[in-house]
Amino acid sequence: MQVVLATLNEKKCLELAPSLLPLGFDLISQAQLSIPEAAEPYHSFVENALAKARHAALASGLAALADDSGICVPALHGRPGVQSKHFAGEDAGDAANNQHLIKSLQAHSDRRAYFVSVLVFIRHADDPQPLIAQGTWWGEILHTPRGANGFGYDPYFFDPTLNKTAAEMSLTEKNHISHRGQALVELIAQFRQARLC
């Protein structure tokens, strides 16, 4: 089954595709179909993921999978949260967002943080029963970056159980432990229950 991945971030496609291809899901990103980015006006990961999935399904005529994810920092009252991509401003990139996060944490000793991923799968744009899965990955924010893999906040997100940042992990290692990996395991279980694979 061909499925449009509702993102312009090709790295998300690289993280999700290896687990879905053996199940018969052929992921194609909305960037490959020239579908513009969806608006994300909501205050929750679930609402934004659902909006992105419906947007991509409507534009493509295909089933759609959307991920809305971000990093939440308790000392910052859960921010950046759903604004993770634009934490330092609407056109901010990874470097600016990371620097804004580090600056925002300067006055705080509590550097705990967690990544959240919500995956939403819909069979068509008007699907009344979307499949929704969520994963959470706890760690802490380092003062200086480590590693060259991944994207976003990965170089600053440290997992004390593995003694590595997300950017120091291989893709396989990251997929095994990450928020997105956890959400994907839950979603695949729902695919099997719904007899989609």
Disulfide bonds with the S-S distance in Angstrom:
none
